[in-house]
Every structure is written in C-alpha cells, then in structure tokens.
C-alpha cells in the first residue's frame, strides 16, 4: 500500500485534478475517488452509468477489478474517467 498521485481527466469536467489514490485501489475505487471531486460540482450526476478508467488517449479501459499497482500506470500519469453503460 502506497500513496500514488495521478491526474484525473474526468469526462465533461474542464479541470484536471491531482488525485491521490492508493496502489492497492481497484480501478472502480480509483474511479470513485475521481468522481468524488468532479461529479456534483462541475459534472452532472449520471446514476444510470458506471465510470470506467483508461490511460489518456487509449481506447481500451482497465478491468474494473484490476489494482492500480498491476496496471503499469506511472506517478502523475493522466487517466481518463468516462461514463459508460453498466
């Protein structure tokens, strides 16, 4: 377990945020942390959707249960958080 900084680029948000997460967090937990800072403030809630995570510019999402430490994401790398159908 280690504190790990990533940059959050949340869909429909105009602000990039420094997001401290833990290396043992799953991608769902990382997505929840990003949503906590964007949804309901600058981004409208979309309760019928799930937030998925991918590297900036990538087309494939990380598996929702994959731990951050297993992804190869580097500190301060930008991650995109996208609303998707469940």
Phi and psi restraints in degrees (range 20) as a CNS / XPLOR table:
assign (resid 1 and name C) (resid 2 and name N)
       (resid 2 and name CA) (resid 2 and name C) 1.0 -150.1 20.0 2
assign (resid 2 and name N) (resid 2 and name CA)
       (resid 2 and name C) (resid 3 and name N) 1.0 141.4 20.0 2
assign (resid 2 and name C) (resid 3 and name N)
       (resid 3 and name CA) (resid 3 and name C) 1.0 -66.2 20.0 2
assign (resid 3 and name N) (resid 3 and name CA)
       (resid 3 and name C) (resid 4 and name N) 1.0 136.2 20.0 2
assign (resid 3 and name C) (resid 4 and name N)
       (resid 4 and name CA) (resid 4 and name C) 1.0 -140.2 20.0 2
assign (resid 4 and name N) (resid 4 and name CA)
       (resid 4 and name C) (resid 5 and name N) 1.0 121.2 20.0 2
assign (resid 4 and name C) (resid 5 and name N)
       (resid 5 and name CA) (resid 5 and name C) 1.0 -90.4 20.0 2
assign (resid 5 and name N) (resid 5 and name CA)
       (resid 5 and name C) (resid 6 and name N) 1.0 130.8 20.0 2
assign (resid 5 and name C) (resid 6 and name N)
       (resid 6 and name CA) (resid 6 and name C) 1.0 -129.0 20.0 2
assign (resid 6 and name N) (resid 6 and name CA)
       (resid 6 and name C) (resid 7 and name N) 1.0 164.5 20.0 2
assign (resid 6 and name C) (resid 7 and name N)
       (resid 7 and name CA) (resid 7 and name C) 1.0 -101.0 20.0 2
assign (resid 7 and name N) (resid 7 and name CA)
       (resid 7 and name C) (resid 8 and name N) 1.0 128.1 20.0 2
assign (resid 7 and name C) (resid 8 and name N)
       (resid 8 and name CA) (resid 8 and name C) 1.0 -95.6 20.0 2
assign (resid 8 and name N) (resid 8 and name CA)
       (resid 8 and name C) (resid 9 and name N) 1.0 119.9 20.0 2
assign (resid 8 and name C) (resid 9 and name N)
       (resid 9 and name CA) (resid 9 and name C) 1.0 -113.7 20.0 2
assign (resid 9 and name N) (resid 9 and name CA)
       (resid 9 and name C) (resid 10 and name N) 1.0 89.4 20.0 2
assign (resid 9 and name C) (resid 10 and name N)
       (resid 10 and name CA) (resid 10 and name C) 1.0 -87.8 20.0 2
assign (resid 10 and name N) (resid 10 and name CA)
       (resid 10 and name C) (resid 11 and name N) 1.0 133.9 20.0 2
assign (resid 10 and name C) (resid 11 and name N)
       (resid 11 and name CA) (resid 11 and name C) 1.0 -51.6 20.0 2
assign (resid 11 and name N) (resid 11 and name CA)
       (resid 11 and name C) (resid 12 and name N) 1.0 131.6 20.0 2
assign (resid 11 and name C) (resid 12 and name N)
       (resid 12 and name CA) (resid 12 and name C) 1.0 74.5 20.0 2
assign (resid 12 and name N) (resid 12 and name CA)
       (resid 12 and name C) (resid 13 and name N) 1.0 0.8 20.0 2
assign (resid 12 and name C) (resid 13 and name N)
       (resid 13 and name CA) (resid 13 and name C) 1.0 -96.0 20.0 2
assign (resid 13 and name N) (resid 13 and name CA)
       (resid 13 and name C) (resid 14 and name N) 1.0 139.7 20.0 2
assign (resid 13 and name C) (resid 14 and name N)
       (resid 14 and name CA) (resid 14 and name C) 1.0 -96.4 20.0 2
assign (resid 14 and name N) (resid 14 and name CA)
       (resid 14 and name C) (resid 15 and name N) 1.0 2.5 20.0 2
assign (resid 14 and name C) (resid 15 and name N)
       (resid 15 and name CA) (resid 15 and name C) 1.0 -114.3 20.0 2
assign (resid 15 and name N) (resid 15 and name CA)
       (resid 15 and name C) (resid 16 and name N) 1.0 130.7 20.0 2
assign (resid 15 and name C) (resid 16 and name N)
       (resid 16 and name CA) (resid 16 and name C) 1.0 -87.2 20.0 2
assign (resid 16 and name N) (resid 16 and name CA)
       (resid 16 and name C) (resid 17 and name N) 1.0 135.4 20.0 2
assign (resid 16 and name C) (resid 17 and name N)
       (resid 17 and name CA) (resid 17 and name C) 1.0 -121.3 20.0 2
assign (resid 17 and name N) (resid 17 and name CA)
       (resid 17 and name C) (resid 18 and name N) 1.0 141.8 20.0 2
assign (resid 17 and name C) (resid 18 and name N)
       (resid 18 and name CA) (resid 18 and name C) 1.0 -77.5 20.0 2
assign (resid 18 and name N) (resid 18 and name CA)
       (resid 18 and name C) (resid 19 and name N) 1.0 122.6 20.0 2
assign (resid 18 and name C) (resid 19 and name N)
       (resid 19 and name CA) (resid 19 and name C) 1.0 -120.1 20.0 2
assign (resid 19 and name N) (resid 19 and name CA)
       (resid 19 and name C) (resid 20 and name N) 1.0 110.8 20.0 2
assign (resid 19 and name C) (resid 20 and name N)
       (resid 20 and name CA) (resid 20 and name C) 1.0 -83.7 20.0 2
assign (resid 20 and name N) (resid 20 and name CA)
       (resid 20 and name C) (resid 21 and name N) 1.0 122.2 20.0 2
assign (resid 20 and name C) (resid 21 and name N)
       (resid 21 and name CA) (resid 21 and name C) 1.0 -129.3 20.0 2
assign (resid 21 and name N) (resid 21 and name CA)
       (resid 21 and name C) (resid 22 and name N) 1.0 -179.6 20.0 2
assign (resid 21 and name C) (resid 22 and name N)
       (resid 22 and name CA) (resid 22 and name C) 1.0 -110.4 20.0 2
assign (resid 22 and name N) (resid 22 and name CA)
       (resid 22 and name C) (resid 23 and name N) 1.0 145.3 20.0 2
assign (resid 22 and name C) (resid 23 and name N)
       (resid 23 and name CA) (resid 23 and name C) 1.0 -62.3 20.0 2
assign (resid 23 and name N) (resid 23 and name CA)
       (resid 23 and name C) (resid 24 and name N) 1.0 -21.8 20.0 2
assign (resid 23 and name C) (resid 24 and name N)
       (resid 24 and name CA) (resid 24 and name C) 1.0 -90.6 20.0 2
assign (resid 24 and name N) (resid 24 and name CA)
       (resid 24 and name C) (resid 25 and name N) 1.0 -2.7 20.0 2
assign (resid 24 and name C) (resid 25 and name N)
       (resid 25 and name CA) (resid 25 and name C) 1.0 -66.6 20.0 2
assign (resid 25 and name N) (resid 25 and name CA)
       (resid 25 and name C) (resid 26 and name N) 1.0 142.6 20.0 2
assign (resid 25 and name C) (resid 26 and name N)
       (resid 26 and name CA) (resid 26 and name C) 1.0 -78.0 20.0 2
assign (resid 26 and name N) (resid 26 and name CA)
       (resid 26 and name C) (resid 27 and name N) 1.0 167.9 20.0 2
assign (resid 26 and name C) (resid 27 and name N)
       (resid 27 and name CA) (resid 27 and name C) 1.0 -63.7 20.0 2
assign (resid 27 and name N) (resid 27 and name CA)
       (resid 27 and name C) (resid 28 and name N) 1.0 -32.4 20.0 2
assign (resid 27 and name C) (resid 28 and name N)
       (resid 28 and name CA) (resid 28 and name C) 1.0 -63.9 20.0 2
assign (resid 28 and name N) (resid 28 and name CA)
       (resid 28 and name C) (resid 29 and name N) 1.0 -38.7 20.0 2
assign (resid 28 and name C) (resid 29 and name N)
       (resid 29 and name CA) (resid 29 and name C) 1.0 -70.1 20.0 2
assign (resid 29 and name N) (resid 29 and name CA)
       (resid 29 and name C) (resid 30 and name N) 1.0 -37.6 20.0 2
assign (resid 29 and name C) (resid 30 and name N)
       (resid 30 and name CA) (resid 30 and name C) 1.0 -64.4 20.0 2
assign (resid 30 and name N) (resid 30 and name CA)
       (resid 30 and name C) (resid 31 and name N) 1.0 -43.6 20.0 2
assign (resid 30 and name C) (resid 31 and name N)
       (resid 31 and name CA) (resid 31 and name C) 1.0 -61.7 20.0 2
assign (resid 31 and name N) (resid 31 and name CA)
       (resid 31 and name C) (resid 32 and name N) 1.0 -40.5 20.0 2
assign (resid 31 and name C) (resid 32 and name N)
       (resid 32 and name CA) (resid 32 and name C) 1.0 -64.6 20.0 2
assign (resid 32 and name N) (resid 32 and name CA)
       (resid 32 and name C) (resid 33 and name N) 1.0 -38.7 20.0 2
assign (resid 32 and name C) (resid 33 and name N)
       (resid 33 and name CA) (resid 33 and name C) 1.0 -65.0 20.0 2
assign (resid 33 and name N) (resid 33 and name CA)
       (resid 33 and name C) (resid 34 and name N) 1.0 -42.0 20.0 2
assign (resid 33 and name C) (resid 34 and name N)
       (resid 34 and name CA) (resid 34 and name C) 1.0 -66.3 20.0 2
assign (resid 34 and name N) (resid 34 and name CA)
       (resid 34 and name C) (resid 35 and name N) 1.0 -42.8 20.0 2
assign (resid 34 and name C) (resid 35 and name N)
       (resid 35 and name CA) (resid 35 and name C) 1.0 -62.4 20.0 2
assign (resid 35 and name N) (resid 35 and name CA)
       (resid 35 and name C) (resid 36 and name N) 1.0 -35.7 20.0 2
assign (resid 35 and name C) (resid 36 and name N)
       (resid 36 and name CA) (resid 36 and name C) 1.0 -56.0 20.0 2
assign (resid 36 and name N) (resid 36 and name CA)
       (resid 36 and name C) (resid 37 and name N) 1.0 -34.5 20.0 2
assign (resid 36 and name C) (resid 37 and name N)
       (resid 37 and name CA) (resid 37 and name C) 1.0 -91.8 20.0 2
assign (resid 37 and name N) (resid 37 and name CA)
       (resid 37 and name C) (resid 38 and name N) 1.0 -15.7 20.0 2
assign (resid 37 and name C) (resid 38 and name N)
       (resid 38 and name CA) (resid 38 and name C) 1.0 -113.9 20.0 2
assign (resid 38 and name N) (resid 38 and name CA)
       (resid 38 and name C) (resid 39 and name N) 1.0 -47.2 20.0 2
assign (resid 38 and name C) (resid 39 and name N)
       (resid 39 and name CA) (resid 39 and name C) 1.0 -72.2 20.0 2
assign (resid 39 and name N) (resid 39 and name CA)
       (resid 39 and name C) (resid 40 and name N) 1.0 129.9 20.0 2
assign (resid 39 and name C) (resid 40 and name N)
       (resid 40 and name CA) (resid 40 and name C) 1.0 92.7 20.0 2
assign (resid 40 and name N) (resid 40 and name CA)
       (resid 40 and name C) (resid 41 and name N) 1.0 -9.8 20.0 2
assign (resid 40 and name C) (resid 41 and name N)
       (resid 41 and name CA) (resid 41 and name C) 1.0 -112.6 20.0 2
assign (resid 41 and name N) (resid 41 and name CA)
       (resid 41 and name C) (resid 42 and name N) 1.0 -65.4 20.0 2
assign (resid 41 and name C) (resid 42 and name N)
       (resid 42 and name CA) (resid 42 and name C) 1.0 -110.4 20.0 2
assign (resid 42 and name N) (resid 42 and name CA)
       (resid 42 and name C) (resid 43 and name N) 1.0 -10.0 20.0 2
assign (resid 42 and name C) (resid 43 and name N)
       (resid 43 and name CA) (resid 43 and name C) 1.0 -124.6 20.0 2
assign (resid 43 and name N) (resid 43 and name CA)
       (resid 43 and name C) (resid 44 and name N) 1.0 130.1 20.0 2
assign (resid 43 and name C) (resid 44 and name N)
       (resid 44 and name CA) (resid 44 and name C) 1.0 -68.3 20.0 2
assign (resid 44 and name N) (resid 44 and name CA)
       (resid 44 and name C) (resid 45 and name N) 1.0 139.1 20.0 2
assign (resid 44 and name C) (resid 45 and name N)
       (resid 45 and name CA) (resid 45 and name C) 1.0 -62.0 20.0 2
assign (resid 45 and name N) (resid 45 and name CA)
       (resid 45 and name C) (resid 46 and name N) 1.0 145.3 20.0 2
assign (resid 45 and name C) (resid 46 and name N)
       (resid 46 and name CA) (resid 46 and name C) 1.0 -134.4 20.0 2
assign (resid 46 and name N) (resid 46 and name CA)
       (resid 46 and name C) (resid 47 and name N) 1.0 77.8 20.0 2
assign (resid 46 and name C) (resid 47 and name N)
       (resid 47 and name CA) (resid 47 and name C) 1.0 -63.4 20.0 2
assign (resid 47 and name N) (resid 47 and name CA)
       (resid 47 and name C) (resid 48 and name N) 1.0 -17.3 20.0 2
assign (resid 47 and name C) (resid 48 and name N)
       (resid 48 and name CA) (resid 48 and name C) 1.0 -84.9 20.0 2
assign (resid 48 and name N) (resid 48 and name CA)
       (resid 48 and name C) (resid 49 and name N) 1.0 1.0 20.0 2
assign (resid 48 and name C) (resid 49 and name N)
       (resid 49 and name CA) (resid 49 and name C) 1.0 -117.6 20.0 2
assign (resid 49 and name N) (resid 49 and name CA)
       (resid 49 and name C) (resid 50 and name N) 1.0 161.4 20.0 2
assign (resid 49 and name C) (resid 50 and name N)
       (resid 50 and name CA) (resid 50 and name C) 1.0 -113.3 20.0 2
assign (resid 50 and name N) (resid 50 and name CA)
       (resid 50 and name C) (resid 51 and name N) 1.0 147.1 20.0 2
assign (resid 50 and name C) (resid 51 and name N)
       (resid 51 and name CA) (resid 51 and name C) 1.0 -94.5 20.0 2
assign (resid 51 and name N) (resid 51 and name CA)
       (resid 51 and name C) (resid 52 and name N) 1.0 123.9 20.0 2
assign (resid 51 and name C) (resid 52 and name N)
       (resid 52 and name CA) (resid 52 and name C) 1.0 -108.3 20.0 2
assign (resid 52 and name N) (resid 52 and name CA)
       (resid 52 and name C) (resid 53 and name N) 1.0 160.0 20.0 2
assign (resid 52 and name C) (resid 53 and name N)
       (resid 53 and name CA) (resid 53 and name C) 1.0 -123.0 20.0 2
assign (resid 53 and name N) (resid 53 and name CA)
       (resid 53 and name C) (resid 54 and name N) 1.0 137.0 20.0 2
assign (resid 53 and name C) (resid 54 and name N)
       (resid 54 and name CA) (resid 54 and name C) 1.0 -147.2 20.0 2
assign (resid 54 and name N) (resid 54 and name CA)
       (resid 54 and name C) (resid 55 and name N) 1.0 163.7 20.0 2
assign (resid 54 and name C) (resid 55 and name N)
       (resid 55 and name CA) (resid 55 and name C) 1.0 -67.2 20.0 2
assign (resid 55 and name N) (resid 55 and name CA)
       (resid 55 and name C) (resid 56 and name N) 1.0 150.4 20.0 2
assign (resid 55 and name C) (resid 56 and name N)
       (resid 56 and name CA) (resid 56 and name C) 1.0 -53.7 20.0 2
assign (resid 56 and name N) (resid 56 and name CA)
       (resid 56 and name C) (resid 57 and name N) 1.0 124.2 20.0 2
assign (resid 56 and name C) (resid 57 and name N)
       (resid 57 and name CA) (resid 57 and name C) 1.0 84.3 20.0 2
assign (resid 57 and name N) (resid 57 and name CA)
       (resid 57 and name C) (resid 58 and name N) 1.0 -7.0 20.0 2
assign (resid 57 and name C) (resid 58 and name N)
       (resid 58 and name CA) (resid 58 and name C) 1.0 -80.6 20.0 2
assign (resid 58 and name N) (resid 58 and name CA)
       (resid 58 and name C) (resid 59 and name N) 1.0 158.8 20.0 2
assign (resid 58 and name C) (resid 59 and name N)
       (resid 59 and name CA) (resid 59 and name C) 1.0 -100.1 20.0 2
assign (resid 59 and name N) (resid 59 and name CA)
       (resid 59 and name C) (resid 60 and name N) 1.0 -23.5 20.0 2
assign (resid 59 and name C) (resid 60 and name N)
       (resid 60 and name CA) (resid 60 and name C) 1.0 -96.2 20.0 2
assign (resid 60 and name N) (resid 60 and name CA)
       (resid 60 and name C) (resid 61 and name N) 1.0 140.7 20.0 2
assign (resid 60 and name C) (resid 61 and name N)
       (resid 61 and name CA) (resid 61 and name C) 1.0 -88.7 20.0 2
assign (resid 61 and name N) (resid 61 and name CA)
       (resid 61 and name C) (resid 62 and name N) 1.0 152.5 20.0 2
assign (resid 61 and name C) (resid 62 and name N)
       (resid 62 and name CA) (resid 62 and name C) 1.0 -69.6 20.0 2
assign (resid 62 and name N) (resid 62 and name CA)
       (resid 62 and name C) (resid 63 and name N) 1.0 148.1 20.0 2
assign (resid 62 and name C) (resid 63 and name N)
       (resid 63 and name CA) (resid 63 and name C) 1.0 -58.6 20.0 2
assign (resid 63 and name N) (resid 63 and name CA)
       (resid 63 and name C) (resid 64 and name N) 1.0 141.1 20.0 2
assign (resid 63 and name C) (resid 64 and name N)
       (resid 64 and name CA) (resid 64 and name C) 1.0 -63.1 20.0 2
assign (resid 64 and name N) (resid 64 and name CA)
       (resid 64 and name C) (resid 65 and name N) 1.0 -29.3 20.0 2
assign (resid 64 and name C) (resid 65 and name N)
       (resid 65 and name CA) (resid 65 and name C) 1.0 -95.8 20.0 2
assign (resid 65 and name N) (resid 65 and name CA)
       (resid 65 and name C) (resid 66 and name N) 1.0 1.6 20.0 2
assign (resid 65 and name C) (resid 66 and name N)
       (resid 66 and name CA) (resid 66 and name C) 1.0 -72.3 20.0 2
assign (resid 66 and name N) (resid 66 and name CA)
       (resid 66 and name C) (resid 67 and name N) 1.0 137.1 20.0 2
assign (resid 66 and name C) (resid 67 and name N)
       (resid 67 and name CA) (resid 67 and name C) 1.0 -81.3 20.0 2
assign (resid 67 and name N) (resid 67 and name CA)
       (resid 67 and name C) (resid 68 and name N) 1.0 146.7 20.0 2
assign (resid 67 and name C) (resid 68 and name N)
       (resid 68 and name CA) (resid 68 and name C) 1.0 -54.6 20.0 2
assign (resid 68 and name N) (resid 68 and name CA)
       (resid 68 and name C) (resid 69 and name N) 1.0 -40.4 20.0 2
assign (resid 68 and name C) (resid 69 and name N)
       (resid 69 and name CA) (resid 69 and name C) 1.0 -61.5 20.0 2
assign (resid 69 and name N) (resid 69 and name CA)
       (resid 69 and name C) (resid 70 and name N) 1.0 -21.4 20.0 2
assign (resid 69 and name C) (resid 70 and name N)
       (resid 70 and name CA) (resid 70 and name C) 1.0 -91.7 20.0 2
assign (resid 70 and name N) (resid 70 and name CA)
       (resid 70 and name C) (resid 71 and name N) 1.0 -3.3 20.0 2
assign (resid 70 and name C) (resid 71 and name N)
       (resid 71 and name CA) (resid 71 and name C) 1.0 -90.6 20.0 2
assign (resid 71 and name N) (resid 71 and name CA)
       (resid 71 and name C) (resid 72 and name N) 1.0 -22.3 20.0 2
assign (resid 71 and name C) (resid 72 and name N)
       (resid 72 and name CA) (resid 72 and name C) 1.0 83.0 20.0 2
assign (resid 72 and name N) (resid 72 and name CA)
       (resid 72 and name C) (resid 73 and name N) 1.0 4.2 20.0 2
assign (resid 72 and name C) (resid 73 and name N)
       (resid 73 and name CA) (resid 73 and name C) 1.0 -63.3 20.0 2
assign (resid 73 and name N) (resid 73 and name CA)
       (resid 73 and name C) (resid 74 and name N) 1.0 137.9 20.0 2
assign (resid 73 and name C) (resid 74 and name N)
       (resid 74 and name CA) (resid 74 and name C) 1.0 -99.7 20.0 2
assign (resid 74 and name N) (resid 74 and name CA)
       (resid 74 and name C) (resid 75 and name N) 1.0 155.4 20.0 2
assign (resid 74 and name C) (resid 75 and name N)
       (resid 75 and name CA) (resid 75 and name C) 1.0 -54.9 20.0 2
assign (resid 75 and name N) (resid 75 and name CA)
       (resid 75 and name C) (resid 76 and name N) 1.0 138.3 20.0 2
assign (resid 75 and name C) (resid 76 and name N)
       (resid 76 and name CA) (resid 76 and name C) 1.0 70.7 20.0 2
assign (resid 76 and name N) (resid 76 and name CA)
       (resid 76 and name C) (resid 77 and name N) 1.0 11.4 20.0 2
assign (resid 76 and name C) (resid 77 and name N)
       (resid 77 and name CA) (resid 77 and name C) 1.0 -73.4 20.0 2
assign (resid 77 and name N) (resid 77 and name CA)
       (resid 77 and name C) (resid 78 and name N) 1.0 146.1 20.0 2
assign (resid 77 and name C) (resid 78 and name N)
       (resid 78 and name CA) (resid 78 and name C) 1.0 -86.6 20.0 2
assign (resid 78 and name N) (resid 78 and name CA)
       (resid 78 and name C) (resid 79 and name N) 1.0 128.5 20.0 2
assign (resid 78 and name C) (resid 79 and name N)
       (resid 79 and name CA) (resid 79 and name C) 1.0 -114.1 20.0 2
assign (resid 79 and name N) (resid 79 and name CA)
       (resid 79 and name C) (resid 80 and name N) 1.0 141.9 20.0 2
assign (resid 79 and name C) (resid 80 and name N)
       (resid 80 and name CA) (resid 80 and name C) 1.0 -98.4 20.0 2
assign (resid 80 and name N) (resid 80 and name CA)
       (resid 80 and name C) (resid 81 and name N) 1.0 137.3 20.0 2
assign (resid 80 and name C) (resid 81 and name N)
       (resid 81 and name CA) (resid 81 and name C) 1.0 -117.2 20.0 2
assign (resid 81 and name N) (resid 81 and name CA)
       (resid 81 and name C) (resid 82 and name N) 1.0 115.1 20.0 2
assign (resid 81 and name C) (resid 82 and name N)
       (resid 82 and name CA) (resid 82 and name C) 1.0 -123.7 20.0 2
assign (resid 82 and name N) (resid 82 and name CA)
       (resid 82 and name C) (resid 83 and name N) 1.0 135.3 20.0 2
assign (resid 82 and name C) (resid 83 and name N)
       (resid 83 and name CA) (resid 83 and name C) 1.0 -71.3 20.0 2
assign (resid 83 and name N) (resid 83 and name CA)
       (resid 83 and name C) (resid 84 and name N) 1.0 131.1 20.0 2
assign (resid 83 and name C) (resid 84 and name N)
       (resid 84 and name CA) (resid 84 and name C) 1.0 -137.6 20.0 2
assign (resid 84 and name N) (resid 84 and name CA)
       (resid 84 and name C) (resid 85 and name N) 1.0 161.2 20.0 2
assign (resid 84 and name C) (resid 85 and name N)
       (resid 85 and name CA) (resid 85 and name C) 1.0 -66.9 20.0 2
assign (resid 85 and name N) (resid 85 and name CA)
       (resid 85 and name C) (resid 86 and name N) 1.0 144.0 20.0 2
